[in-house]
Amino acid sequence: MAQIFGPGADTVARGVLAGIAAAPFAFVAFCYALASSPHVTDEGVTVTQPVPFSHEHHVGGLGIDCRFCHNGVETSPVAAVPPTETCMNCHSQIWTHAAMLEPVRQSLASGDPIHWRQVNRLPDYVYFDHSVHIAKGVGCTTCHGEVERMPLMRQSAPLTMQWCLDCHRNPAPNLRDLGEVFATDWRAPADQDERGKRLMVEYHIHVDNLTDCSVCHR
């Protein structure tokens, strides 16, 4: 009588059953990996703007302070984007006829603001206050990356819930002296762990409640 199943049939059957059992776990792992990937978080994505504003040139080259354009960052939840008049403070004197600045000139003439596209986007159900983070010694580059090296602005961090929670559970590695908050060339010193813990005490940062839902979801 002919044999229906070959010698390896049992091994194949076991492999298929093991694959079926593992499939749900693999699917969940894939979903987690996809959710944290740049494809979903937009980390590293450069956003096209109506005017190709270069932080590399203005910040890295000319040394313009963040607060010159983002003047709400110390007092408001929103950092704010500069009005057209801020741009024209300089560009009424230099590069006045540059083709790339035509949208700026049109905005000034018409009174219609430039429609900048937001680069670092959080869901509507997430509350983030720039002024609080600045007051507690969290520097701009901690979240926005090395903007002084960006010809065009891109999202530097994943901005996921886990990324935020990691800092809220242990903010010490990201804390600076207040005089260094806007320094784009800041690098954590060798004694950052010790310094960060000291700054947590000095800034009255208590991590016990920093992961409460109401801190970010209001």
C-alpha positions in Angstrom: 0.0 0.0 0.0 1.4 3.4 -1.0 2.3 5.8 1.8 0.2 9.0 1.8 2.4 11.2 3.9 6.2 11.4 3.4 8.8 11.1 6.2 8.8 14.9 6.7 5.1 15.4 7.0 5.1 15.4 10.7 7.8 18.1 10.9 5.9 20.2 8.4 2.6 19.8 10.3 4.3 20.8 13.5 5.9 23.9 11.8 2.5 25.0 10.4 0.8 24.6 13.8 3.7 26.6 15.5 3.4 29.3 12.8 -0.4 29.6 13.4 0.2 29.9 17.2 2.9 32.5 16.7 1.0 34.5 14.1 -1.0 36.7 16.5 2.1 37.6 18.5 4.0 38.4 15.3 1.1 40.6 14.1 1.0 42.5 17.4 4.8 43.0 17.3 4.5 44.2 13.7 1.9 46.7 14.7 4.0 48.1 17.6 7.0 48.4 15.3 5.0 50.1 12.6 3.4 52.5 15.1 6.9 53.6 16.3 8.5 53.8 12.9 9.2 57.1 11.0 6.5 56.0 8.5 3.9 56.8 11.2 5.7 59.3 13.5 7.1 61.4 10.7 10.5 61.5 12.5 13.1 62.8 10.1 10.5 64.0 7.6 11.3 67.5 6.0 8.1 69.6 5.4 7.9 71.8 2.3 7.2 75.4 3.3 5.9 78.3 1.2 9.3 79.9 1.8 12.4 77.8 2.2 13.5 79.2 5.5 16.9 77.8 6.6 17.5 77.4 10.3 21.1 76.4 9.3 21.6 79.9 7.8 19.7 82.0 10.3 20.5 80.2 13.5 23.8 78.4 12.7 25.2 81.0 10.4 23.9 84.3 11.7 23.4 83.3 15.3 19.8 84.5 15.6 18.3 83.5 18.9 15.2 81.3 18.9 13.2 83.9 20.7 13.6 86.5 18.0 11.1 84.5 15.8 9.4 82.3 18.4 8.6 85.0 20.8 5.9 83.2 22.8 8.1 80.3 23.8 8.8 81.6 27.3 5.4 82.8 28.2 2.9 80.8 26.2 2.0 77.1 25.6 2.6 77.9 21.9 6.0 78.9 20.7 4.4 80.9 17.8 5.6 81.5 14.3 6.9 85.0 13.4 4.6 87.4 11.6 5.6 88.7 8.2 6.8 92.0 9.8 9.5 90.1 11.7 10.9 88.7 8.5 10.8 92.1 6.8 12.7 93.7 9.7 15.8 92.3 7.9 14.6 91.6 4.4 13.4 95.2 3.8 17.2 95.9 3.8 18.8 92.7 2.5 17.8 90.3 -0.2 14.8 92.6 -0.9 14.2 91.4 -4.4 15.1 87.7 -4.0 12.7 85.5 -5.9 12.3 83.0 -3.0 11.1 85.9 -0.8 8.2 86.8 -3.1 5.6 85.1 -0.8 6.9 87.3 2.1 6.6 90.5 0.1 3.1 89.5 -1.1 2.1 88.7 2.5 3.3 92.2 3.7 1.5 93.9 0.8 -1.8 92.1 1.3 -1.8 91.7 5.0 -2.5 88.0 4.7 -0.2 85.9 6.9 2.2 83.3 5.4 0.7 79.8 5.8 3.6 78.0 7.4 3.2 74.2 7.7 3.6 72.8 11.2 6.6 70.5 11.4 6.3 69.1 15.0 2.7 67.9 15.3 1.0 66.4 18.3 -2.5 65.0 18.3 -5.3 67.3 19.3 -5.9 65.4 22.5 -2.3 66.1 23.7 -1.6 69.2 25.7 2.0 70.6 25.5 3.2 73.8 27.1 6.4 75.3 25.8 6.8 77.8 28.6 6.7 75.2 31.3 9.4 73.1 29.7 11.6 76.2 29.1 11.1 77.3 32.7 12.2 73.8 33.9 15.4 73.8 32.0 14.5 71.7 28.9 16.3 73.1 25.9 15.0 73.7 22.5 17.3 71.1 20.8 16.2 68.4 23.2 12.9 68.1 21.3 13.7 69.9 18.0 17.2 68.5 17.4 20.2 70.4 15.9 18.2 73.0 14.1 21.3 75.0 13.4 22.3 72.2 11.0 18.9 72.0 9.2 18.7 73.8 5.8 15.0 72.9 5.9 13.2 72.1 9.1 12.4 68.5 9.9 10.9 66.6 12.9 13.9 65.4 14.9 12.2 63.2 17.5 9.4 60.6 17.3 7.1 62.6 19.7 5.4 59.4 20.7 3.7 58.9 24.1 6.5 56.5 25.2 9.1 59.1 24.2 7.4 61.8 26.4 6.9 59.4 29.3 10.6 58.4 29.3 11.5 62.0 29.9 8.7 62.5 32.5 9.9 59.5 34.4 13.5 60.6 34.4 14.0 64.3 33.2 17.5 64.6 34.7 19.4 63.7 31.5 17.7 66.5 29.6 17.9 69.4 32.1 20.2 72.4 31.7 21.0 75.6 33.5 18.4 78.2 32.4 21.1 80.3 30.7 21.7 77.4 28.3 18.2 76.5 27.4 18.4 78.3 24.0 22.0 77.3 23.3 21.9 75.2 20.1 25.4 73.9 20.6 24.7 72.5 24.1 25.9 69.0 24.8 25.4 67.1 28.0 28.5 67.3 30.2 30.2 64.3 31.7 28.6 64.9 35.1 25.1 65.3 33.6 23.5 62.7 35.9 24.6 64.5 39.0 23.9 67.9 37.5 20.5 66.9 36.3 19.5 65.6 39.8 20.6 68.9 41.3 18.6 70.8 38.8 15.5 68.7 39.5 15.7 69.9 43.1 16.4 73.5 42.1 13.5 73.6 39.6 11.1 71.8 42.0 10.5 68.9 39.6 8.7 66.0 41.2 8.3 63.0 39.0 5.6 61.4 41.2 2.8 63.1 39.3 4.5 63.7 35.9 3.0 60.6 34.4 -0.5 61.3 35.5 -2.9 61.3 32.6 -4.1 64.8 33.3 -0.7 66.3 32.8 -0.8 65.8 29.0 -4.5 65.0 28.4 -6.9 67.7 29.6 
